Amino acid sequence: MNKNQEFGRGFLIGICSAIILIGLIYIGSTYFPKNLTNPELITIPEEMKDIINKCSNKSLINSAECVQKITKTFYKYNLSQLSENIDFELLKINGGVCEDWALYWCQVGEEIGFYTEKVYMDTGISNFTYNGKYDEYQIRHMFCLWSDKSGYIIADGDTIHGFKFEDG
């Protein structure tokens, strides 16, 4: 084999290796969690008390951010759970609708020690036909408020918005 052939062969092997490496990096970044180095972000709590224990003894905003971080590890909005009475275990596995998540947030907030309030909002009327029968139903949304002397947060699904009082 002459030098040109060796160079060409080496160049081709180098290009193929680079393409394979880029492909592996792409597959790894696409199909594997980016937070494997931080187990706190991927640990789903066994029980609700685990969340309460981890997020207690913090300020209102810090507690809410703590709960949000944990909630994001298992949050799923699942409309098929509508009208189902679900507990924490089922919420973790199957997800739930806005009412389920609001009840979850209010229960956690109350257990941590904050004032909580469930907020219902009418958002419109929907029409549908089921088994040949036409019907209308009121569409509602529900979320949870936490408050203390420092301010309040709105918890909606896996999202929070915090507000501080001037004196708090």
Phi and psi restraints in degrees (value plus and minus 20) as a CYANA .aco file:
   2 ASN   PHI    -104.4   -64.4
   2 ASN   PSI     154.0   194.0
   3 LYS   PHI     -83.7   -43.7
   3 LYS   PSI     -57.1   -17.1
   4 ASN   PHI     -84.8   -44.8
   4 ASN   PSI     -60.5   -20.5
   5 GLN   PHI     -87.2   -47.2
   5 GLN   PSI     -61.5   -21.5
   6 GLU   PHI     -82.6   -42.6
   6 GLU   PSI     -64.2   -24.2
   7 PHE   PHI     -82.0   -42.0
   7 PHE   PSI     -65.4   -25.4
   8 GLY   PHI     -81.5   -41.5
   8 GLY   PSI     -62.7   -22.7
   9 ARG   PHI     -86.0   -46.0
   9 ARG   PSI     -64.2   -24.2
  10 GLY   PHI     -83.1   -43.1
  10 GLY   PSI     -61.4   -21.4
  11 PHE   PHI     -83.5   -43.5
  11 PHE   PSI     -63.9   -23.9
  12 LEU   PHI     -83.5   -43.5
  12 LEU   PSI     -62.6   -22.6
  13 ILE   PHI     -82.6   -42.6
  13 ILE   PSI     -61.6   -21.6
  14 GLY   PHI     -82.2   -42.2
  14 GLY   PSI     -64.3   -24.3
  15 ILE   PHI     -84.4   -44.4
  15 ILE   PSI     -65.9   -25.9
  16 CYS   PHI     -82.1   -42.1
  16 CYS   PSI     -62.3   -22.3
  17 SER   PHI     -81.7   -41.7
  17 SER   PSI     -62.2   -22.2
  18 ALA   PHI     -84.0   -44.0
  18 ALA   PSI     -62.0   -22.0
  19 ILE   PHI     -84.1   -44.1
  19 ILE   PSI     -63.6   -23.6
  20 ILE   PHI     -83.7   -43.7
  20 ILE   PSI     -63.2   -23.2
  21 LEU   PHI     -81.7   -41.7
  21 LEU   PSI     -64.9   -24.9
  22 ILE   PHI     -82.4   -42.4
  22 ILE   PSI     -61.4   -21.4
  23 GLY   PHI     -82.3   -42.3
  23 GLY   PSI     -63.8   -23.8
  24 LEU   PHI     -83.9   -43.9
  24 LEU   PSI     -61.2   -21.2
  25 ILE   PHI     -83.1   -43.1
  25 ILE   PSI     -63.4   -23.4
  26 TYR   PHI     -82.3   -42.3
  26 TYR   PSI     -68.0   -28.0
  27 ILE   PHI     -82.5   -42.5
  27 ILE   PSI     -63.6   -23.6
  28 GLY   PHI     -82.0   -42.0
  28 GLY   PSI     -61.3   -21.3
  29 SER   PHI     -97.2   -57.2
  29 SER   PSI     -42.5    -2.5
  30 THR   PHI    -106.3   -66.3
  30 THR   PSI     -61.3   -21.3
  31 TYR   PHI    -122.4   -82.4
  31 TYR   PSI     -28.1    11.9
  32 PHE   PHI    -137.5   -97.5
  32 PHE   PSI     124.4   164.4
  33 PRO   PHI     -79.4   -39.4
  33 PRO   PSI     123.2   163.2
  34 LYS   PHI    -100.7   -60.7
  34 LYS   PSI     -31.8     8.2
  35 ASN   PHI    -127.9   -87.9
  35 ASN   PSI       8.5    48.5
  36 LEU   PHI     -84.2   -44.2
  36 LEU   PSI     -45.0    -5.0
  37 THR   PHI     -98.8   -58.8
  37 THR   PSI     -30.8     9.2
  38 ASN   PHI    -143.1  -103.1
  38 ASN   PSI      68.6   108.6
  39 PRO   PHI     -82.1   -42.1
  39 PRO   PSI     -43.1    -3.1
  40 GLU   PHI     -79.7   -39.7
  40 GLU   PSI     -53.1   -13.1
  41 LEU   PHI     -97.6   -57.6
  41 LEU   PSI     -39.3     0.7
  42 ILE   PHI    -132.5   -92.5
  42 ILE   PSI     -18.9    21.1
  43 THR   PHI    -102.9   -62.9
  43 THR   PSI      96.7   136.7
  44 ILE   PHI    -108.8   -68.8
  44 ILE   PSI     108.4   148.4
  45 PRO   PHI     -86.5   -46.5
  45 PRO   PSI     126.1   166.1
  46 GLU   PHI     -91.4   -51.4
  46 GLU   PSI     -65.6   -25.6
  47 GLU   PHI    -153.3  -113.3
  47 GLU   PSI     140.6   180.6
  48 MET   PHI     -81.5   -41.5
  48 MET   PSI     -53.1   -13.1
  49 LYS   PHI     -83.0   -43.0
  49 LYS   PSI     -45.2    -5.2
  50 ASP   PHI     -84.5   -44.5
  50 ASP   PSI     -60.2   -20.2
  51 ILE   PHI     -86.9   -46.9
  51 ILE   PSI     -66.0   -26.0
  52 ILE   PHI     -80.6   -40.6
  52 ILE   PSI     -66.1   -26.1
  53 ASN   PHI     -83.2   -43.2
  53 ASN   PSI     -61.8   -21.8
  54 LYS   PHI     -90.1   -50.1
  54 LYS   PSI     -51.9   -11.9
  55 CYS   PHI    -125.7   -85.7
  55 CYS   PSI     -15.4    24.6
  56 SER   PHI     -99.8   -59.8
  56 SER   PSI     147.6   187.6
  57 ASN   PHI      40.2    80.2
  57 ASN   PSI      16.9    56.9
  58 LYS   PHI    -149.6  -109.6
  58 LYS   PSI     149.4   189.4
  59 SER   PHI     -86.8   -46.8
  59 SER   PSI     146.7   186.7
  60 LEU   PHI     -73.5   -33.5
  60 LEU   PSI     -73.1   -33.1
  61 ILE   PHI     -84.8   -44.8
  61 ILE   PSI     -64.2   -24.2
  62 ASN   PHI     -86.1   -46.1
  62 ASN   PSI     -57.8   -17.8
  63 SER   PHI     -83.6   -43.6
  63 SER   PSI     -65.2   -25.2
  64 ALA   PHI     -83.2   -43.2
  64 ALA   PSI     -61.3   -21.3
  65 GLU   PHI     -84.9   -44.9
  65 GLU   PSI     -57.6   -17.6
  66 CYS   PHI     -82.7   -42.7
  66 CYS   PSI     -68.4   -28.4
  67 VAL   PHI     -83.0   -43.0
  67 VAL   PSI     -61.2   -21.2
  68 GLN   PHI     -81.0   -41.0
  68 GLN   PSI     -64.1   -24.1
  69 LYS   PHI     -80.2   -40.2
  69 LYS   PSI     -63.3   -23.3
  70 ILE   PHI     -89.8   -49.8
  70 ILE   PSI     -63.5   -23.5
  71 THR   PHI     -79.0   -39.0
  71 THR   PSI     -57.8   -17.8
  72 LYS   PHI     -81.6   -41.6
  72 LYS   PSI     -40.4    -0.4
  73 THR   PHI     -92.9   -52.9
  73 THR   PSI     -38.7     1.3
  74 PHE   PHI    -156.6  -116.6
  74 PHE   PSI     -13.7    26.3
  75 TYR   PHI     -85.4   -45.4
  75 TYR   PSI     109.9   149.9
  76 LYS   PHI    -163.5  -123.5
  76 LYS   PSI     108.7   148.7
  77 TYR   PHI    -107.6   -67.6
  77 TYR   PSI     103.6   143.6
  78 ASN   PHI    -156.2  -116.2
  78 ASN   PSI      80.4   120.4
  79 LEU   PHI     -84.4   -44.4
  79 LEU   PSI     -43.2    -3.2
  80 SER   PHI     -88.4   -48.4
  80 SER   PSI     -31.6     8.4
  81 GLN   PHI    -107.9   -67.9
  81 GLN   PSI     -17.1    22.9
  82 LEU   PHI     -77.0   -37.0
  82 LEU   PSI     114.7   154.7
  83 SER   PHI      51.6    91.6
  83 SER   PSI     -12.4    27.6
  84 GLU   PHI    -114.1   -74.1
  84 GLU   PSI     122.6   162.6
  85 ASN   PHI    -114.6   -74.6
  85 ASN   PSI      85.5   125.5
  86 ILE   PHI    -135.9   -95.9
  86 ILE   PSI     127.1   167.1
  87 ASP   PHI    -118.0   -78.0
  87 ASP   PSI    -198.4  -158.4
  88 PHE   PHI     -79.1   -39.1
  88 PHE   PSI     -62.1   -22.1
  89 GLU   PHI     -81.1   -41.1
  89 GLU   PSI     -65.9   -25.9
  90 LEU   PHI     -88.1   -48.1
  90 LEU   PSI     -55.3   -15.3
  91 LEU   PHI     -81.6   -41.6
  91 LEU   PSI     -62.5   -22.5
  92 LYS   PHI     -83.2   -43.2
  92 LYS   PSI     -60.9   -20.9
  93 ILE   PHI     -99.5   -59.5
  93 ILE   PSI     -70.8   -30.8
  94 ASN   PHI    -121.5   -81.5
  94 ASN   PSI     -35.7     4.3
  95 GLY   PHI      59.7    99.7
  95 GLY   PSI    -191.0  -151.0
  96 GLY   PHI    -186.4  -146.4
  96 GLY   PSI    -195.6  -155.6
  97 VAL   PHI    -115.6   -75.6
  97 VAL   PSI     158.6   198.6
  98 CYS   PHI     -75.8   -35.8
  98 CYS   PSI     -58.0   -18.0
  99 GLU   PHI     -82.5   -42.5
  99 GLU   PSI     -63.3   -23.3
 100 ASP   PHI     -81.4   -41.4
 100 ASP   PSI     -63.8   -23.8
 101 TRP   PHI     -90.4   -50.4
 101 TRP   PSI     -56.2   -16.2
 102 ALA   PHI     -84.5   -44.5
 102 ALA   PSI     -63.4   -23.4
 103 LEU   PHI     -82.6   -42.6
 103 LEU   PSI     -60.2   -20.2
 104 TYR   PHI     -79.3   -39.3
 104 TYR   PSI     -71.9   -31.9
 105 TRP   PHI     -80.6   -40.6
 105 TRP   PSI     -62.6   -22.6
 106 CYS   PHI     -87.1   -47.1
 106 CYS   PSI     -59.0   -19.0
 107 GLN   PHI     -85.8   -45.8
 107 GLN   PSI     -65.4   -25.4
 108 VAL   PHI     -83.2   -43.2
 108 VAL   PSI     -66.3   -26.3
 109 GLY   PHI     -81.4   -41.4
 109 GLY   PSI     -62.0   -22.0
 110 GLU   PHI     -85.3   -45.3
 110 GLU   PSI     -62.9   -22.9
 111 GLU   PHI     -84.4   -44.4
 111 GLU   PSI     -53.9   -13.9
 112 ILE   PHI     -90.2   -50.2
 112 ILE   PSI     -50.2   -10.2
 113 GLY   PHI     103.5   143.5
 113 GLY   PSI      -6.9    33.1
 114 PHE   PHI    -117.4   -77.4
 114 PHE   PSI     138.3   178.3
 115 TYR   PHI     -92.9   -52.9
 115 TYR   PSI     120.0   160.0
 116 THR   PHI    -152.0  -112.0
 116 THR   PSI     134.2   174.2
 117 GLU   PHI    -168.2  -128.2
 117 GLU   PSI     110.8   150.8
 118 LYS   PHI    -105.3   -65.3
 118 LYS   PSI     113.2   153.2
 119 VAL   PHI    -138.2   -98.2
 119 VAL   PSI     103.5   143.5
 120 TYR   PHI    -126.5   -86.5
 120 TYR   PSI     120.4   160.4
 121 MET   PHI    -153.8  -113.8
 121 MET   PSI     111.9   151.9
 122 ASP   PHI     -98.4   -58.4
 122 ASP   PSI     114.1   154.1
 123 THR   PHI    -142.1  -102.1
 123 THR   PSI     -16.5    23.5
 124 GLY   PHI     124.7   164.7
 124 GLY   PSI    -197.9  -157.9
 125 ILE   PHI    -141.1  -101.1
 125 ILE   PSI     116.5   156.5
 126 SER   PHI    -136.4   -96.4
 126 SER   PSI     124.9   164.9
 127 ASN   PHI    -129.6   -89.6
 127 ASN   PSI     120.4   160.4
 128 PHE   PHI    -173.7  -133.7
 128 PHE   PSI     140.4   180.4
 129 THR   PHI    -139.8   -99.8
 129 THR   PSI     109.5   149.5
 130 TYR   PHI    -153.2  -113.2
 130 TYR   PSI     105.4   145.4
 131 ASN   PHI      32.6    72.6
 131 ASN   PSI      20.3    60.3
 132 GLY   PHI      58.1    98.1
 132 GLY   PSI     -19.0    21.0
 133 LYS   PHI    -128.2   -88.2
 133 LYS   PSI     106.5   146.5
 134 TYR   PHI    -102.1   -62.1
 134 TYR   PSI     119.5   159.5
 135 ASP   PHI    -169.6  -129.6
 135 ASP   PSI     143.2   183.2
 136 GLU   PHI    -145.1  -105.1
 136 GLU   PSI     128.9   168.9
 137 TYR   PHI    -165.2  -125.2
 137 TYR   PSI     133.6   173.6
 138 GLN   PHI    -100.5   -60.5
 138 GLN   PSI     109.5   149.5
 139 ILE   PHI    -111.4   -71.4
 139 ILE   PSI     110.0   150.0
 140 ARG   PHI    -147.4  -107.4
 140 ARG   PSI     138.1   178.1
 141 HIS   PHI    -148.2  -108.2
 141 HIS   PSI     130.3   170.3
 142 MET   PHI    -158.1  -118.1
 142 MET   PSI     120.1   160.1
 143 PHE   PHI    -165.1  -125.1
 143 PHE   PSI     159.0   199.0
 144 CYS   PHI    -143.7  -103.7
 144 CYS   PSI     122.7   162.7
 145 LEU   PHI    -129.7   -89.7
 145 LEU   PSI     118.1   158.1
 146 TRP   PHI    -134.3   -94.3
 146 TRP   PSI     126.2   166.2
 147 SER   PHI    -170.3  -130.3
 147 SER   PSI     139.0   179.0
 148 ASP   PHI    -174.7  -134.7
 148 ASP   PSI    -189.2  -149.2
 149 LYS   PHI     -87.1   -47.1
 149 LYS   PSI     -35.1     4.9
 150 SER   PHI    -109.0   -69.0
 150 SER   PSI     -40.1    -0.1
 151 GLY   PHI     139.0   179.0
 151 GLY   PSI    -172.9  -132.9
 152 TYR   PHI    -172.0  -132.0
 152 TYR   PSI     140.1   180.1
 153 ILE   PHI    -148.7  -108.7
 153 ILE   PSI     130.8   170.8
 154 ILE   PHI    -127.0   -87.0
 154 ILE   PSI     101.9   141.9
 155 ALA   PHI    -131.2   -91.2
 155 ALA   PSI      99.6   139.6
 156 ASP   PHI    -156.9  -116.9
 156 ASP   PSI      85.8   125.8
 157 GLY   PHI      48.7    88.7
 157 GLY   PSI    -137.1   -97.1
 158 ASP   PHI    -131.4   -91.4
 158 ASP   PSI       2.1    42.1
 159 THR   PHI    -137.0   -97.0
 159 THR   PSI     121.6   161.6
 160 ILE   PHI    -149.3  -109.3
 160 ILE   PSI     131.2   171.2
 161 HIS   PHI    -153.1  -113.1
 161 HIS   PSI     104.9   144.9
 162 GLY   PHI    -128.2   -88.2
 162 GLY   PSI     126.3   166.3
 163 PHE   PHI    -156.3  -116.3
 163 PHE   PSI     108.7   148.7
 164 LYS   PHI    -120.5   -80.5
 164 LYS   PSI     121.0   161.0
 165 PHE   PHI     -96.2   -56.2
 165 PHE   PSI     134.8   174.8
 166 GLU   PHI     -74.9   -34.9
 166 GLU   PSI     -62.2   -22.2
 167 ASP   PHI    -105.8   -65.8
 167 ASP   PSI     -34.1     5.9
